[in-house]
């Protein structure tokens, strides 16, 4: 019983090895875990690196800092695109006509607004 | 050209995010290298808040979104009951 399950798992392992392609998800997870390991080593002093106090003070909030920085960047991009979005007169008119058409069609079929 | 309200809101967001980024960067990255008796430290809260405040803000945001979804689903259920 154990022998058969061992053979099957080795078979799956070989198939996995021969057909392995790294997906984007795995790439991101690998990168994030690498960064996480480096940060933990610095913050929790796991390798006795004796980093000076000021650099330690910068290191420990770094993950949150990167998140806040990314949030600020996203907010800025959204704000900028809202500010520079050009009006599309024809598209707006077309959209309004389609909305009216859809409303009439649905009301005919019995839907109440 | 987007409407002037759109442009005002958009530019406001850009300016706000730049200010927030600058303040937060100085707080986290620049201050540890500044003498502890320099006057600039008066303008910044103690360092622990540089982690606590974003976490609290994120929690508030998640609660707000969850509450909003709850209210919308609730109203939808009420409407279905009436129909």
N, CA and C atoms of all chains as a GROMACS GRO file, in nm:
protein
  588
    1UNK      N    1   0.085  -0.121   0.000
    1UNK     CA    2   0.000   0.000   0.000
    1UNK      C    3   0.087   0.124   0.000
    2UNK      N    4   0.180   0.129   0.094
    2UNK     CA    5   0.273   0.242   0.102
    2UNK      C    6   0.361   0.246  -0.022
    3UNK      N    7   0.401   0.126  -0.069
    3UNK     CA    8   0.486   0.115  -0.186
    3UNK      C    9   0.418   0.179  -0.308
    4UNK      N   10   0.288   0.145  -0.327
    4UNK     CA   11   0.214   0.199  -0.443
    4UNK      C   12   0.202   0.350  -0.432
    5UNK      N   13   0.169   0.401  -0.312
    5UNK     CA   14   0.153   0.547  -0.298
    5UNK      C   15   0.285   0.618  -0.318
    6UNK      N   16   0.396   0.552  -0.277
    6UNK     CA   17   0.528   0.611  -0.300
    6UNK      C   18   0.558   0.622  -0.448
    7UNK      N   19   0.527   0.514  -0.524
    7UNK     CA   20   0.551   0.516  -0.669
    7UNK      C   21   0.470   0.628  -0.734
    8UNK      N   22   0.344   0.640  -0.695
    8UNK     CA   23   0.256   0.740  -0.757
    8UNK      C   24   0.309   0.881  -0.727
    9UNK      N   25   0.352   0.903  -0.603
    9UNK     CA   26   0.397   1.039  -0.570
    9UNK      C   27   0.526   1.073  -0.644
   10UNK      N   28   0.615   0.971  -0.661
   10UNK     CA   29   0.738   0.996  -0.738
   10UNK      C   30   0.702   1.027  -0.883
   11UNK      N   31   0.603   0.956  -0.936
   11UNK     CA   32   0.558   0.981  -1.074
   11UNK      C   33   0.511   1.124  -1.089
   12UNK      N   34   0.424   1.171  -0.992
   12UNK     CA   35   0.372   1.307  -1.000
   12UNK      C   36   0.486   1.409  -0.989
   13UNK      N   37   0.582   1.377  -0.901
   13UNK     CA   38   0.695   1.468  -0.881
   13UNK      C   39   0.774   1.484  -1.011
   14UNK      N   40   0.797   1.370  -1.081
   14UNK     CA   41   0.871   1.378  -1.208
   14UNK      C   42   0.795   1.457  -1.313
   15UNK      N   43   0.664   1.432  -1.319
   15UNK     CA   44   0.582   1.506  -1.417
   15UNK      C   45   0.587   1.655  -1.385
   16UNK      N   46   0.577   1.689  -1.257
   16UNK     CA   47   0.584   1.829  -1.216
   16UNK      C   48   0.717   1.891  -1.259
   17UNK      N   49   0.828   1.820  -1.234
   17UNK     CA   50   0.959   1.874  -1.268
   17UNK      C   51   0.974   1.897  -1.418
   18UNK      N   52   0.924   1.798  -1.499
   18UNK     CA   53   0.948   1.810  -1.642
   18UNK      C   54   0.857   1.913  -1.707
   19UNK      N   55   0.741   1.945  -1.647
   19UNK     CA   56   0.649   2.039  -1.710
   19UNK      C   57   0.644   2.171  -1.634
   20UNK      N   58   0.744   2.198  -1.548
   20UNK     CA   59   0.735   2.316  -1.461
   20UNK      C   60   0.756   2.445  -1.537
   21UNK      N   61   0.658   2.535  -1.536
   21UNK     CA   62   0.678   2.673  -1.583
   21UNK      C   63   0.631   2.764  -1.471
   22UNK      N   64   0.712   2.864  -1.450
   22UNK     CA   65   0.676   2.951  -1.337
   22UNK      C   66   0.568   3.048  -1.380
   23UNK      N   67   0.455   3.046  -1.311
   23UNK     CA   68   0.348   3.140  -1.342
   23UNK      C   69   0.382   3.276  -1.281
   24UNK      N   70   0.304   3.376  -1.323
   24UNK     CA   71   0.326   3.510  -1.269
   24UNK      C   72   0.304   3.511  -1.118
   25UNK      N   73   0.203   3.436  -1.075
   25UNK     CA   74   0.174   3.430  -0.931
   25UNK      C   75   0.294   3.380  -0.854
   26UNK      N   76   0.353   3.270  -0.905
   26UNK     CA   77   0.469   3.214  -0.836
   26UNK      C   78   0.585   3.312  -0.836
   27UNK      N   79   0.602   3.384  -0.947
   27UNK     CA   80   0.707   3.485  -0.952
   27UNK      C   81   0.688   3.589  -0.844
   28UNK      N   82   0.565   3.640  -0.832
   28UNK     CA   83   0.538   3.743  -0.733
   28UNK      C   84   0.558   3.689  -0.592
   29UNK      N   85   0.507   3.566  -0.568
   29UNK     CA   86   0.522   3.508  -0.435
   29UNK      C   87   0.668   3.489  -0.401
   30UNK      N   88   0.747   3.442  -0.497
   30UNK     CA   89   0.890   3.423  -0.475
   30UNK      C   90   0.956   3.556  -0.441
   31UNK      N   91   0.928   3.658  -0.521
   31UNK     CA   92   0.986   3.789  -0.496
   31UNK      C   93   0.947   3.842  -0.360
   32UNK      N   94   0.818   3.833  -0.326
   32UNK     CA   95   0.770   3.884  -0.198
   32UNK      C   96   0.834   3.809  -0.081
   33UNK      N   97   0.844   3.675  -0.093
   33UNK     CA   98   0.902   3.599   0.018
   33UNK      C   99   1.050   3.632   0.035
   34UNK      N  100   1.118   3.654  -0.078
   34UNK     CA  101   1.260   3.692  -0.069
   34UNK      C  102   1.275   3.824   0.006
   35UNK      N  103   1.193   3.922  -0.034
   35UNK     CA  104   1.198   4.051   0.033
   35UNK      C  105   1.160   4.035   0.181
   36UNK      N  106   1.060   3.950   0.207
   36UNK     CA  107   1.018   3.927   0.345
   36UNK      C  108   1.129   3.868   0.430
   37UNK      N  109   1.203   3.772   0.370
   37UNK     CA  110   1.313   3.710   0.444
   37UNK      C  111   1.422   3.813   0.474
   38UNK      N  112   1.459   3.893   0.372
   38UNK     CA  113   1.561   3.995   0.394
   38UNK      C  114   1.518   4.093   0.503
   39UNK      N  115   1.391   4.137   0.496
   39UNK     CA  116   1.343   4.233   0.596
   39UNK      C  117   1.346   4.172   0.737
   40UNK      N  118   1.303   4.044   0.747
   40UNK     CA  119   1.301   3.980   0.879
   40UNK      C  120   1.442   3.968   0.935
   41UNK      N  121   1.538   3.934   0.847
   41UNK     CA  122   1.676   3.920   0.895
   41UNK      C  123   1.725   4.052   0.952
   42UNK      N  124   1.692   4.162   0.883
   42UNK     CA  125   1.739   4.292   0.932
   42UNK      C  126   1.665   4.334   1.058
   43UNK      N  127   1.530   4.318   1.057
   43UNK     CA  128   1.450   4.370   1.167
   43UNK      C  129   1.470   4.290   1.295
   44UNK      N  130   1.469   4.156   1.285
   44UNK     CA  131   1.475   4.074   1.406
   44UNK      C  132   1.617   4.030   1.437
   45UNK      N  133   1.714   4.082   1.364
   45UNK     CA  134   1.855   4.057   1.392
   45UNK      C  135   1.884   3.907   1.396
   46UNK      N  136   1.846   3.836   1.288
   46UNK     CA  137   1.860   3.690   1.288
   46UNK      C  138   2.000   3.644   1.254
   47UNK      N  139   2.083   3.733   1.197
   47UNK     CA  140   2.216   3.689   1.158
   47UNK      C  141   2.325   3.767   1.230
   48UNK      N  142   2.286   3.840   1.336
   48UNK     CA  143   2.386   3.917   1.412
   48UNK      C  144   2.467   4.007   1.321
   49UNK      N  145   2.395   4.087   1.239
   49UNK     CA  146   2.466   4.172   1.146
   49UNK      C  147   2.513   4.302   1.212
   50UNK      N  148   2.462   4.335   1.328
   50UNK     CA  149   2.498   4.456   1.401
   50UNK      C  150   2.486   4.581   1.314
   51UNK      N  151   2.363   4.603   1.263
   51UNK     CA  152   2.337   4.722   1.183
   51UNK      C  153   2.316   4.839   1.277
   52UNK      N  154   2.361   4.958   1.235
   52UNK     CA  155   2.354   5.075   1.324
   52UNK      C  156   2.210   5.111   1.353
   53UNK      N  157   2.189   5.179   1.465
   53UNK     CA  158   2.055   5.201   1.518
   53UNK      C  159   1.965   5.276   1.421
   54UNK      N  160   2.025   5.376   1.351
   54UNK     CA  161   1.941   5.459   1.262
   54UNK      C  162   1.885   5.377   1.147
   55UNK      N  163   1.968   5.289   1.088
   55UNK     CA  164   1.920   5.207   0.978
   55UNK      C  165   1.814   5.109   1.025
   56UNK      N  166   1.827   5.060   1.150
   56UNK     CA  167   1.723   4.974   1.205
   56UNK      C  168   1.591   5.048   1.216
   57UNK      N  169   1.600   5.176   1.259
   57UNK     CA  170   1.479   5.256   1.273
   57UNK      C  171   1.411   5.280   1.140
   58UNK      N  172   1.487   5.284   1.031
   58UNK     CA  173   1.427   5.297   0.898
   58UNK      C  174   1.371   5.163   0.852
   59UNK      N  175   1.438   5.052   0.889
   59UNK     CA  176   1.403   4.922   0.832
   59UNK      C  177   1.270   4.868   0.882
   60UNK      N  178   1.244   4.881   1.015
   60UNK     CA  179   1.127   4.806   1.063
   60UNK      C  180   0.992   4.855   1.011
   61UNK      N  181   0.971   4.987   0.982
   61UNK     CA  182   0.840   5.020   0.922
   61UNK      C  183   0.835   5.003   0.771
   62UNK      N  184   0.944   4.954   0.708
   62UNK     CA  185   0.952   4.956   0.562
   62UNK      C  186   0.834   4.890   0.488
   63UNK      N  187   0.784   4.772   0.530
   63UNK     CA  188   0.671   4.715   0.453
   63UNK      C  189   0.550   4.808   0.451
   64UNK      N  190   0.516   4.865   0.568
   64UNK     CA  191   0.402   4.957   0.572
   64UNK      C  192   0.431   5.080   0.488
   65UNK      N  193   0.557   5.127   0.494
   65UNK     CA  194   0.593   5.245   0.416
   65UNK      C  195   0.573   5.219   0.268
   66UNK      N  196   0.616   5.101   0.221
   66UNK     CA  197   0.600   5.069   0.079
   66UNK      C  198   0.453   5.062   0.041
   67UNK      N  199   0.370   5.005   0.131
   67UNK     CA  200   0.226   5.000   0.103
   67UNK      C  201   0.168   5.140   0.092
   68UNK      N  202   0.204   5.229   0.188
   68UNK     CA  203   0.152   5.366   0.184
   68UNK      C  204   0.199   5.437   0.058
   69UNK      N  205   0.328   5.417   0.022
   69UNK     CA  206   0.380   5.480  -0.099
   69UNK      C  207   0.305   5.432  -0.222
   70UNK      N  208   0.279   5.301  -0.229
   70UNK     CA  209   0.204   5.248  -0.342
   70UNK      C  210   0.063   5.305  -0.344
   71UNK      N  211   0.000   5.318  -0.224
   71UNK     CA  212  -0.134   5.376  -0.218
   71UNK      C  213  -0.135   5.520  -0.267
   72UNK      N  214  -0.034   5.599  -0.227
   72UNK     CA  215  -0.024   5.737  -0.273
   72UNK      C  216  -0.009   5.743  -0.424
   73UNK      N  217   0.075   5.654  -0.478
   73UNK     CA  218   0.096   5.652  -0.622
   73UNK      C  219  -0.034   5.621  -0.694
   74UNK      N  220  -0.107   5.520  -0.646
   74UNK     CA  221  -0.234   5.483  -0.710
   74UNK      C  222  -0.331   5.600  -0.706
   75UNK      N  223  -0.340   5.666  -0.588
   75UNK     CA  224  -0.430   5.780  -0.574
   75UNK      C  225  -0.394   5.891  -0.673
   76UNK      N  226  -0.263   5.918  -0.686
   76UNK     CA  227  -0.218   6.023  -0.776
   76UNK      C  228  -0.254   5.990  -0.921
   77UNK      N  229  -0.233   5.864  -0.962
   77UNK     CA  230  -0.263   5.825  -1.099
   77UNK      C  231  -0.413   5.837  -1.126
   78UNK      N  232  -0.496   5.792  -1.030
   78UNK     CA  233  -0.640   5.802  -1.048
   78UNK      C  234  -0.682   5.948  -1.060
   79UNK      N  235  -0.629   6.033  -0.968
   79UNK     CA  236  -0.663   6.175  -0.971
   79UNK      C  237  -0.622   6.240  -1.102
   80UNK      N  238  -0.501   6.208  -1.148
   80UNK     CA  239  -0.453   6.267  -1.272
   80UNK      C  240  -0.539   6.227  -1.390
   81UNK      N  241  -0.579   6.098  -1.393
   81UNK     CA  242  -0.659   6.052  -1.507
   81UNK      C  243  -0.801   6.109  -1.501
   82UNK      N  244  -0.852   6.130  -1.378
   82UNK     CA  245  -0.982   6.197  -1.369
   82UNK      C  246  -0.972   6.339  -1.423
   83UNK      N  247  -0.861   6.407  -1.389
   83UNK     CA  248  -0.846   6.546  -1.430
   83UNK      C  249  -0.823   6.561  -1.579
   84UNK      N  250  -0.759   6.464  -1.644
   84UNK     CA  251  -0.724   6.481  -1.784
   84UNK      C  252  -0.813   6.402  -1.878
   85UNK      N  253  -0.922   6.345  -1.825
   85UNK     CA  254  -1.009   6.266  -1.913
   85UNK      C  255  -1.089   6.360  -2.001
   86UNK      N  256  -1.080   6.342  -2.132
   86UNK     CA  257  -1.150   6.432  -2.224
   86UNK      C  258  -1.293   6.389  -2.246
   87UNK      N  259  -1.379   6.490  -2.267
   87UNK     CA  260  -1.519   6.460  -2.296
   87UNK      C  261  -1.531   6.392  -2.431
   88UNK      N  262  -1.624   6.298  -2.441
   88UNK     CA  263  -1.652   6.234  -2.570
   88UNK      C  264  -1.798   6.259  -2.599
   89UNK      N  265  -1.826   6.368  -2.674
   89UNK     CA  266  -1.965   6.409  -2.697
   89UNK      C  267  -2.045   6.301  -2.764
   90UNK      N  268  -1.993   6.248  -2.877
   90UNK     CA  269  -2.069   6.150  -2.955
   90UNK      C  270  -2.093   6.024  -2.875
   91UNK      N  271  -1.991   5.980  -2.801
   91UNK     CA  272  -2.009   5.859  -2.722
   91UNK      C  273  -2.113   5.880  -2.614
   92UNK      N  274  -2.114   6.001  -2.552
   92UNK     CA  275  -2.211   6.028  -2.446
   92UNK      C  276  -2.353   6.025  -2.502
   93UNK      N  277  -2.372   6.089  -2.618
   93UNK     CA  278  -2.505   6.090  -2.680
   93UNK      C  279  -2.550   5.949  -2.713
   94UNK      N  280  -2.459   5.873  -2.774
   94UNK     CA  281  -2.490   5.736  -2.811
   94UNK      C  282  -2.530   5.654  -2.689
   95UNK      N  283  -2.456   5.674  -2.578
   95UNK     CA  284  -2.485   5.600  -2.456
   95UNK      C  285  -2.624   5.635  -2.403
   96UNK      N  286  -2.658   5.764  -2.403
   96UNK     CA  287  -2.791   5.805  -2.355
   96UNK      C  288  -2.901   5.741  -2.440
   97UNK      N  289  -2.880   5.739  -2.573
   97UNK     CA  290  -2.982   5.677  -2.660
   97UNK      C  291  -2.998   5.530  -2.627
   98UNK      N  292  -2.884   5.462  -2.605
   98UNK     CA  293  -2.891   5.319  -2.574
   98UNK      C  294  -2.961   5.295  -2.441
   99UNK      N  295  -2.940   5.386  -2.344
   99UNK     CA  296  -3.007   5.370  -2.214
   99UNK      C  297  -3.157   5.383  -2.232
  100UNK      N  298  -3.200   5.485  -2.309
  100UNK     CA  299  -3.345   5.503  -2.331
  100UNK      C  300  -3.405   5.383  -2.401
  101UNK      N  301  -3.334   5.334  -2.501
  101UNK     CA  302  -3.383   5.218  -2.576
  101UNK      C  303  -3.398   5.097  -2.485
  102UNK      N  304  -3.294   5.076  -2.399
  102UNK     CA  305  -3.299   4.961  -2.308
  102UNK      C  306  -3.416   4.975  -2.210
  103UNK      N  307  -3.438   5.098  -2.160
  103UNK     CA  308  -3.549   5.121  -2.066
  103UNK      C  309  -3.682   5.089  -2.131
  104UNK      N  310  -3.702   5.139  -2.256
  104UNK     CA  311  -3.830   5.113  -2.322
  104UNK      C  312  -3.848   4.963  -2.342
  105UNK      N  313  -3.741   4.898  -2.386
  105UNK     CA  314  -3.748   4.755  -2.413
  105UNK      C  315  -3.786   4.677  -2.287
  106UNK      N  316  -3.720   4.711  -2.175
  106UNK     CA  317  -3.746   4.637  -2.052
  106UNK      C  318  -3.887   4.667  -2.000
  107UNK      N  319  -3.930   4.794  -2.013
  107UNK     CA  320  -4.065   4.825  -1.965
  107UNK      C  321  -4.171   4.751  -2.043
  108UNK      N  322  -4.145   4.735  -2.175
  108UNK     CA  323  -4.236   4.656  -2.256
  108UNK      C  324  -4.246   4.515  -2.202
  109UNK      N  325  -4.133   4.461  -2.158
  109UNK     CA  326  -4.131   4.323  -2.111
  109UNK      C  327  -4.179   4.310  -1.966
  110UNK      N  328  -4.217   4.422  -1.905
  110UNK     CA  329  -4.283   4.413  -1.776
  110UNK      C  330  -4.200   4.452  -1.657
  111UNK      N  331  -4.072   4.494  -1.674
  111UNK     CA  332  -3.990   4.531  -1.559
  111UNK      C  333  -4.027   4.672  -1.516
  112UNK      N  334  -4.044   4.694  -1.386
  112UNK     CA  335  -4.081   4.827  -1.336
  112UNK      C  336  -3.960   4.898  -1.280
  113UNK      N  337  -3.948   5.027  -1.311
  113UNK     CA  338  -3.834   5.106  -1.258
  113UNK      C  339  -3.878   5.183  -1.136
  114UNK      N  340  -1.152   6.844  -2.289
  114UNK     CA  341  -1.130   6.898  -2.154
  114UNK      C  342  -1.237   6.844  -2.060
  115UNK      N  343  -1.197   6.787  -1.949
  115UNK     CA  344  -1.295   6.742  -1.850
  115UNK      C  345  -1.358   6.863  -1.782
  116UNK      N  346  -1.475   6.843  -1.719
  116UNK     CA  347  -1.541   6.955  -1.652
  116UNK      C  348  -1.452   7.010  -1.542
  117UNK      N  349  -1.476   7.138  -1.503
  117UNK     CA  350  -1.384   7.200  -1.408
  117UNK      C  351  -1.391   7.134  -1.271
  118UNK      N  352  -1.508   7.076  -1.236
  118UNK     CA  353  -1.515   7.003  -1.109
  118UNK      C  354  -1.427   6.879  -1.115
  119UNK      N  355  -1.434   6.806  -1.229
  119UNK     CA  356  -1.350   6.688  -1.243
  119UNK      C  357  -1.203   6.723  -1.230
  120UNK      N  358  -1.165   6.834  -1.296
  120UNK     CA  359  -1.023   6.872  -1.292
  120UNK      C  360  -0.983   6.913  -1.152
  121UNK      N  361  -1.073   6.986  -1.082
  121UNK     CA  362  -1.041   7.029  -0.945
  121UNK      C  363  -1.022   6.908  -0.854
  122UNK      N  364  -1.116   6.813  -0.861
  122UNK     CA  365  -1.106   6.693  -0.777
  122UNK      C  366  -0.980   6.615  -0.811
  123UNK      N  367  -0.955   6.598  -0.941
  123UNK     CA  368  -0.838   6.522  -0.984
  123UNK      C  369  -0.709   6.583  -0.935
  124UNK      N  370  -0.694   6.715  -0.962
  124UNK     CA  371  -0.571   6.782  -0.918
  124UNK      C  372  -0.561   6.781  -0.765
  125UNK      N  373  -0.676   6.795  -0.697
  125UNK     CA  374  -0.676   6.787  -0.551
  125UNK      C  375  -0.621   6.655  -0.502
  126UNK      N  376  -0.666   6.546  -0.566
  126UNK     CA  377  -0.615   6.414  -0.529
  126UNK      C  378  -0.465   6.405  -0.550
  127UNK      N  379  -0.418   6.458  -0.665
  127UNK     CA  380  -0.274   6.452  -0.695
  127UNK      C  381  -0.195   6.527  -0.588
  128UNK      N  382  -0.239   6.651  -0.558
  128UNK     CA  383  -0.167   6.731  -0.459
  128UNK      C  384  -0.169   6.663  -0.322
  129UNK      N  385  -0.288   6.611  -0.284
  129UNK     CA  386  -0.298   6.544  -0.154
  129UNK      C  387  -0.204   6.426  -0.145
  130UNK      N  388  -0.198   6.344  -0.252
  130UNK     CA  389  -0.112   6.225  -0.245
  130UNK      C  390   0.035   6.264  -0.243
  131UNK      N  391   0.072   6.372  -0.313
  131UNK     CA  392   0.211   6.417  -0.308
  131UNK      C  393   0.247   6.464  -0.168
  132UNK      N  394   0.157   6.544  -0.106
  132UNK     CA  395   0.183   6.594   0.030
  132UNK      C  396   0.196   6.477   0.127
  133UNK      N  397   0.101   6.383   0.118
  133UNK     CA  398   0.103   6.268   0.209
  133UNK      C  399   0.233   6.188   0.193
  134UNK      N  400   0.272   6.166   0.065
  134UNK     CA  401   0.393   6.090   0.040
  134UNK      C  402   0.515   6.161   0.097
  135UNK      N  403   0.522   6.292   0.077
  135UNK     CA  404   0.638   6.368   0.126
  135UNK      C  405   0.646   6.362   0.278
  136UNK      N  406   0.532   6.392   0.344
  136UNK     CA  407   0.531   6.392   0.491
  136UNK      C  408   0.570   6.254   0.544
  137UNK      N  409   0.509   6.149   0.487
  137UNK     CA  410   0.535   6.014   0.536
  137UNK      C  411   0.678   5.971   0.510
  138UNK      N  412   0.734   6.010   0.394
  138UNK     CA  413   0.872   5.974   0.363
  138UNK      C  414   0.967   6.040   0.460
  139UNK      N  415   0.946   6.170   0.487
  139UNK     CA  416   1.033   6.238   0.583
  139UNK      C  417   1.023   6.170   0.720
  140UNK      N  418   0.898   6.136   0.758
  140UNK     CA  419   0.875   6.074   0.889
  140UNK      C  420   0.953   5.943   0.903
  141UNK      N  421   0.939   5.855   0.800
  141UNK     CA  422   0.994   5.720   0.812
  141UNK      C  423   1.144   5.718   0.779
  142UNK      N  424   1.184   5.789   0.672
  142UNK     CA  425   1.319   5.768   0.619
  142UNK      C  426   1.417   5.876   0.662
  143UNK      N  427   1.373   6.003   0.670
  143UNK     CA  428   1.469   6.110   0.695
  143UNK      C  429   1.493   6.129   0.844
  144UNK      N  430   1.384   6.127   0.924
  144UNK     CA  431   1.396   6.163   1.066
  144UNK      C  432   1.498   6.082   1.146
  145UNK      N  433   1.511   5.948   1.125
  145UNK     CA  434   1.610   5.876   1.206
  145UNK      C  435   1.752   5.930   1.192
  146UNK      N  436   1.781   5.999   1.080
  146UNK     CA  437   1.916   6.047   1.060
  146UNK      C  438   1.934   6.190   1.105
  147UNK      N  439   1.826   6.247   1.165
  147UNK     CA  440   1.834   6.386   1.211
  147UNK      C  441   1.856   6.386   1.360
  148UNK      N  442   1.941   6.476   1.410
  148UNK     CA  443   1.969   6.491   1.553
  148UNK      C  444   1.842   6.494   1.636
  149UNK      N  445   1.839   6.423   1.748
  149UNK     CA  446   1.715   6.415   1.825
  149UNK      C  447   1.678   6.546   1.891
  150UNK      N  448   1.768   6.646   1.894
  150UNK     CA  449   1.730   6.774   1.953
  150UNK      C  450   1.698   6.880   1.848
  151UNK      N  451   1.692   6.839   1.719
  151UNK     CA  452   1.657   6.933   1.612
  151UNK      C  453   1.510   6.969   1.622
  152UNK      N  454   1.474   7.095   1.584
  152UNK     CA  455   1.336   7.142   1.601
  152UNK      C  456   1.237   7.067   1.514
  153UNK      N  457   1.284   7.005   1.403
  153UNK     CA  458   1.190   6.946   1.308
  153UNK      C  459   1.111   6.832   1.370
  154UNK      N  460   1.166   6.769   1.474
  154UNK     CA  461   1.095   6.657   1.536
  154UNK      C  462   0.963   6.698   1.599
  155UNK      N  463   0.946   6.831   1.627
  155UNK     CA  464   0.821   6.875   1.685
  155UNK      C  465   0.704   6.859   1.589
  156UNK      N  466   0.735   6.856   1.456
  156UNK     CA  467   0.627   6.850   1.358
  156UNK      C  468   0.582   6.708   1.331
  157UNK      N  469   0.646   6.610   1.394
  157UNK     CA  470   0.612   6.471   1.364
  157UNK      C  471   0.577   6.398   1.492
  158UNK      N  472   0.475   6.310   1.482
  158UNK     CA  473   0.435   6.230   1.597
  158UNK      C  474   0.544   6.127   1.628
  159UNK      N  475   0.537   6.064   1.747
  159UNK     CA  476   0.632   5.956   1.775
  159UNK      C  477   0.627   5.847   1.670
  160UNK      N  478   0.737   5.778   1.655
  160UNK     CA  479   0.756   5.689   1.542
  160UNK      C  480   0.655   5.574   1.534
  161UNK      N  481   0.605   5.529   1.651
  161UNK     CA  482   0.513   5.416   1.651
  161UNK      C  483   0.390   5.449   1.568
  162UNK      N  484   0.348   5.579   1.571
  162UNK     CA  485   0.227   5.617   1.499
  162UNK      C  486   0.244   5.604   1.348
  163UNK      N  487   0.370   5.603   1.299
  163UNK     CA  488   0.388   5.592   1.155
  163UNK      C  489   0.347   5.454   1.106
  164UNK      N  490   0.335   5.356   1.196
  164UNK     CA  491   0.284   5.224   1.159
  164UNK      C  492   0.138   5.210   1.202
  165UNK      N  493   0.106   5.262   1.322
  165UNK     CA  494  -0.030   5.244   1.375
  165UNK      C  495  -0.133   5.316   1.288
  166UNK      N  496  -0.102   5.442   1.248
  166UNK     CA  497  -0.201   5.520   1.174
  166UNK      C  498  -0.240   5.458   1.040
  167UNK      N  499  -0.144   5.412   0.956
  167UNK     CA  500  -0.187   5.347   0.831
  167UNK      C  501  -0.269   5.220   0.856
  168UNK      N  502  -0.232   5.142   0.959
  168UNK     CA  503  -0.307   5.019   0.986
  168UNK      C  504  -0.450   5.054   1.025
  169UNK      N  505  -0.466   5.154   1.114
  169UNK     CA  506  -0.601   5.196   1.155
  169UNK      C  507  -0.678   5.249   1.036
  170UNK      N  508  -0.611   5.330   0.951
  170UNK     CA  509  -0.679   5.384   0.832
  170UNK      C  510  -0.726   5.272   0.740
  171UNK      N  511  -0.640   5.170   0.721
  171UNK     CA  512  -0.678   5.058   0.635
  171UNK      C  513  -0.798   4.984   0.694
  172UNK      N  514  -0.798   4.964   0.827
  172UNK     CA  515  -0.910   4.897   0.893
  172UNK      C  516  -1.039   4.976   0.872
  173UNK      N  517  -1.031   5.109   0.893
  173UNK     CA  518  -1.149   5.194   0.876
  173UNK      C  519  -1.201   5.182   0.733
  174UNK      N  520  -1.108   5.182   0.635
  174UNK     CA  521  -1.148   5.170   0.495
  174UNK      C  522  -1.221   5.039   0.470
  175UNK      N  523  -1.164   4.929   0.522
  175UNK     CA  524  -1.226   4.798   0.500
  175UNK      C  525  -1.363   4.792   0.565
  176UNK      N  526  -1.375   4.848   0.689
  176UNK     CA  527  -1.504   4.849   0.756
  176UNK      C  528  -1.606   4.930   0.677
  177UNK      N  529  -1.560   5.044   0.623
  177UNK     CA  530  -1.649   5.130   0.546
  177UNK      C  531  -1.702   5.058   0.423
  178UNK      N  532  -1.608   4.992   0.349
  178UNK     CA  533  -1.649   4.919   0.230
  178UNK      C  534  -1.745   4.807   0.266
  179UNK      N  535  -1.712   4.732   0.373
  179UNK     CA  536  -1.801   4.625   0.416
  179UNK      C  537  -1.938   4.676   0.454
  180UNK      N  538  -1.940   4.787   0.528
  180UNK     CA  539  -2.068   4.846   0.567
  180UNK      C  540  -2.148   4.891   0.447
  181UNK      N  541  -2.080   4.952   0.350
  181UNK     CA  542  -2.148   4.997   0.230
  181UNK      C  543  -2.212   4.881   0.155
  182UNK      N  544  -2.134   4.772   0.140
  182UNK     CA  545  -2.188   4.653   0.070
  182UNK      C  546  -2.308   4.598   0.146
  183UNK      N  547  -2.295   4.594   0.282
  183UNK     CA  548  -2.407   4.542   0.362
  183UNK      C  549  -2.533   4.624   0.339
  184UNK      N  550  -2.517   4.758   0.342
  184UNK     CA  551  -2.635   4.845   0.326
  184UNK      C  552  -2.698   4.824   0.189
  185UNK      N  553  -2.615   4.814   0.085
  185UNK     CA  554  -2.668   4.797  -0.050
  185UNK      C  555  -2.743   4.664  -0.062
  186UNK      N  556  -2.683   4.555  -0.009
  186UNK     CA  557  -2.750   4.426  -0.017
  186UNK      C  558  -2.880   4.427   0.062
  187UNK      N  559  -2.878   4.496   0.179
  187UNK     CA  560  -2.998   4.505   0.263
  187UNK      C  561  -3.111   4.573   0.186
  188UNK      N  562  -3.078   4.690   0.125
  188UNK     CA  563  -3.179   4.764   0.051
  188UNK      C  564  -3.233   4.680  -0.065
  189UNK      N  565  -3.145   4.603  -0.127
  189UNK     CA  566  -3.187   4.517  -0.237
  189UNK      C  567  -3.288   4.413  -0.190
  190UNK      N  568  -3.259   4.356  -0.070
  190UNK     CA  569  -3.349   4.256  -0.015
  190UNK      C  570  -3.484   4.316   0.017
  191UNK      N  571  -3.484   4.440   0.072
  191UNK     CA  572  -3.611   4.506   0.104
  191UNK      C  573  -3.694   4.524  -0.022
  192UNK      N  574  -3.626   4.570  -0.129
  192UNK     CA  575  -3.697   4.595  -0.254
  192UNK      C  576  -3.757   4.466  -0.308
  193UNK      N  577  -3.680   4.357  -0.295
  193UNK     CA  578  -3.730   4.230  -0.346
  193UNK      C  579  -3.852   4.185  -0.268
  194UNK      N  580  -3.850   4.211  -0.135
  194UNK     CA  581  -3.964   4.171  -0.052
  194UNK      C  582  -4.089   4.245  -0.092
  195UNK      N  583  -4.075   4.378  -0.124
  195UNK     CA  584  -4.192   4.457  -0.161
  195UNK      C  585  -4.248   4.407  -0.293
  196UNK      N  586  -4.156   4.378  -0.390
  196UNK     CA  587  -4.203   4.327  -0.520
  196UNK      C  588  -4.256   4.189  -0.500
   0.00000   0.00000   0.00000
